[in-house]
Amino acid sequence: MDHGLNCMDSRAVQERLSALLQVMNRFVTKLDLLDLLREVTVSSREVMQCDSAAAVLPDPNSGELLLYTTDLARPQRLREDPHFATIAKRVLETGQAANLSQEEITADPALAASGIQSCCRLPLTSRGRVLGVLGLASSRNDAFLGNEAPFLGLVSNQIALAVENALAFGEISRLKDRLSRENVYLESPIRSELHFDNIVGASEALRRVMREVETVAPTDSTVLIYGETGTGKE
């Protein structure tokens, strides 16, 4: 067990680890990235007993930083929140967690107005790659320091694994969709050239023949077609 967790009361440690296990059970069912990050922001507030949580990830296409919170139906471009963006970029580049100073908290109008006293930004790192940033805020002083730091590391590591899985699932889904579209595109000239649309018939035998023709048509293989005269070999 981590030295920092050893410093906590054993009952408190068990409660924290039990809470983390419950959170992870919710994470593993979320393969859609948006659904997962909504769950992350809700669960982080529960487990860390903080007032707000948000996640920042680069857009897979543009690289632009996107902000995910429970209050947003869709992610928001982070450039609309320049203060958060500056610190998030630093964490993404260095892979190091950042606890905001009182000066940094005061400099953010939204945090200052909501009575926030503690803020941290945690890297979501998996296999040596920083996938995003988890931001936590609390109205308690020093909420993310001391004995909290090791547990924060456990939480962020587990979230990073879930994010990596969701990103991989999303990429596989995109590749499958692209392959499906390409297949439709490649099949269209074959159908046009062979005039499949002009063939009338809906029997299972004819559909089976059409499937076999589609399979061999793109190849250079020689195919022997046999049958009685008048059965439609041509």
C-alpha positions in Angstrom: 0.0 0.0 0.0 1.2 3.5 -0.7 3.0 5.3 2.1 0.6 8.2 2.0 -2.3 5.8 2.4 -0.5 4.1 5.4 -0.7 7.5 7.2 -4.5 7.4 7.1 -6.7 5.6 9.5 -7.2 1.9 8.3 -10.9 2.3 8.4 -10.7 5.5 6.2 -8.4 3.6 3.8 -10.9 0.8 3.4 -13.7 3.2 2.8 -11.7 5.1 0.2 -10.7 1.9 -1.6 -14.2 0.6 -1.5 -15.5 3.9 -3.0 -12.8 3.7 -5.7 -13.9 0.1 -6.6 -17.5 1.2 -6.9 -16.5 4.0 -9.2 -14.4 1.7 -11.4 -17.3 -0.6 -11.7 -19.3 2.3 -13.2 -16.4 3.3 -15.4 -16.0 -0.1 -17.1 -19.5 0.0 -18.5 -18.9 3.3 -20.3 -17.3 2.9 -23.7 -18.7 6.1 -25.2 -16.2 8.8 -24.3 -18.8 11.5 -23.6 -20.8 9.1 -21.3 -17.6 8.1 -19.6 -16.4 11.7 -18.9 -19.8 12.6 -17.5 -19.6 9.7 -15.2 -16.0 10.7 -14.3 -17.1 14.2 -13.3 -20.0 13.0 -11.2 -18.0 10.1 -9.5 -15.0 12.3 -8.8 -17.1 14.7 -6.8 -18.5 11.8 -4.8 -15.3 10.0 -4.1 -13.1 13.1 -3.5 -15.8 15.0 -1.7 -15.2 18.1 -3.8 -17.5 20.8 -5.1 -16.8 20.5 -8.8 -14.9 18.3 -11.3 -14.1 18.7 -15.0 -12.0 16.8 -17.6 -10.0 18.2 -20.5 -9.0 16.2 -23.5 -7.5 17.1 -26.9 -9.9 16.7 -29.8 -8.7 13.6 -31.7 -9.0 15.4 -35.1 -8.0 19.0 -34.4 -6.0 18.7 -31.2 -8.0 21.6 -29.7 -8.6 21.2 -26.0 -12.2 20.3 -25.1 -13.8 20.7 -21.6 -16.2 18.1 -20.3 -18.5 18.6 -17.3 -21.8 17.2 -16.1 -23.5 20.5 -17.0 -22.5 20.4 -20.7 -24.5 18.4 -23.2 -21.5 18.5 -25.5 -17.8 19.4 -24.8 -16.9 23.0 -24.8 -13.8 24.5 -26.5 -11.4 25.3 -23.7 -10.2 28.5 -25.4 -13.4 30.0 -24.0 -11.9 29.5 -20.6 -8.4 30.8 -21.0 -7.4 30.5 -17.3 -8.2 26.8 -17.1 -6.6 26.3 -20.6 -3.2 27.7 -19.5 -2.9 25.4 -16.5 -4.3 22.4 -18.4 -1.8 22.8 -21.2 1.0 22.9 -18.6 -0.2 19.6 -17.1 -0.6 18.0 -20.5 3.0 19.0 -21.5 4.7 18.1 -18.2 2.6 15.2 -17.0 2.9 16.7 -13.5 -0.1 17.5 -11.2 -0.7 21.1 -10.3 -2.2 22.5 -7.1 -3.3 26.0 -7.8 -2.0 28.8 -5.4 -4.4 31.2 -3.8 -3.2 33.8 -6.3 -4.1 31.5 -9.2 -7.5 30.8 -7.8 -8.3 34.5 -7.2 -7.2 35.2 -10.7 -10.0 33.0 -12.1 -13.3 35.0 -11.7 -15.5 31.9 -11.8 -13.5 30.2 -9.0 -13.3 33.3 -6.9 -17.0 34.0 -7.2 -17.9 30.4 -6.1 -15.9 30.5 -2.9 -13.4 27.8 -4.1 -10.3 27.5 -1.8 -8.5 24.5 -3.3 -7.9 23.5 -6.9 -5.8 20.8 -8.5 -5.2 19.6 -12.0 -4.3 15.9 -12.4 -2.7 14.3 -15.5 -4.6 11.3 -16.9 -1.6 9.2 -17.9 -1.6 5.7 -19.3 1.3 3.8 -20.8 3.5 6.9 -20.5 1.1 9.1 -22.5 -0.9 12.0 -21.0 -4.4 11.6 -22.4 -6.0 14.5 -20.6 -6.4 16.4 -17.4 -8.8 16.0 -14.5 -9.6 19.2 -12.6 -11.0 19.2 -9.1 -12.1 22.2 -6.9 -13.2 22.4 -3.3 -14.4 25.0 -0.9 -12.2 23.4 1.8 -8.6 24.7 2.4 -5.8 22.3 1.3 -8.4 19.7 0.2 -6.0 18.0 -2.2 -2.7 18.0 -0.2 -1.2 15.8 2.4 -2.7 12.3 2.6 -5.1 13.1 -0.3 -2.3 13.1 -2.8 -1.7 9.3 -3.1 -5.4 8.6 -3.4 -5.7 11.3 -6.1 -3.0 9.4 -8.0 -5.0 6.1 -7.7 -8.1 7.8 -9.0 -6.5 9.6 -11.9 -4.7 6.4 -13.0 -7.9 4.4 -13.0 -9.7 7.2 -14.9 -6.9 7.2 -17.5 -7.3 3.5 -18.2 -11.0 4.0 -18.7 -10.4 6.9 -21.0 -7.8 4.9 -23.0 -10.4 2.1 -23.5 -13.1 4.6 -24.6 -10.7 6.2 -27.1 -9.7 2.9 -28.5 -13.4 1.8 -28.8 -14.2 5.1 -30.5 -11.3 4.6 -33.0 -12.4 1.0 -33.8 -16.0 2.2 -34.4 -14.8 5.0 -36.7 -12.6 2.5 -38.7 -15.5 0.1 -39.0 -17.8 2.9 -40.3 -15.2 4.0 -42.8 -14.6 0.4 -44.0 -18.4 -0.1 -44.4 -18.6 3.1 -46.5 -15.6 2.0 -48.6 -17.2 -1.4 -49.2 -20.4 0.3 -50.4 -18.3 2.6 -52.7 -16.4 -0.4 -54.2 -19.4 -2.5 -54.7 -21.4 0.1 -56.6 -19.3 -0.1 -59.8 -19.4 -3.9 -59.7 -23.2 -3.8 -59.4 -23.4 -1.2 -62.2 -21.1 -3.1 -64.6 -22.8 -6.5 -64.1 -26.3 -5.0 -64.1 -27.3 -6.7 -60.9 -30.1 -4.3 -60.5 -31.7 -5.6 -63.7 -31.8 -9.2 -62.4 -35.3 -9.9 -61.2 -35.8 -12.5 -58.5 -36.1 -12.8 -54.7 -35.7 -16.5 -54.0 -33.1 -17.7 -51.5 -31.3 -19.6 -54.3 -30.9 -16.4 -56.4 -29.8 -14.3 -53.5 -27.2 -17.0 -52.7 -25.9 -16.8 -56.3 -25.7 -13.0 -56.2 -23.7 -13.2 -53.0 -21.3 -15.7 -54.6 -21.0 -13.5 -57.8 -20.2 -10.4 -55.6 -17.4 -12.4 -53.9 -15.7 -13.6 -57.1 -16.4 -10.6 -59.4 -13.5 -8.4 -58.2 -11.0 -11.2 -58.6 -9.2 -12.7 -61.7 -10.2 -16.3 -60.8 -11.8 -18.6 -63.3 -15.3 -19.7 -62.4 -17.2 -22.6 -63.9 -20.9 -22.1 -64.1 -22.9 -25.2 -64.9 -26.6 -26.2 -65.2 -29.2 -27.3 -67.5 -30.1 -25.3 -70.6 -32.5 -22.5 -69.9 -31.6 -22.2 -66.2 -30.0 -18.7 -66.6 -26.3 -19.4 -66.7 -25.7 -16.4 -68.9 
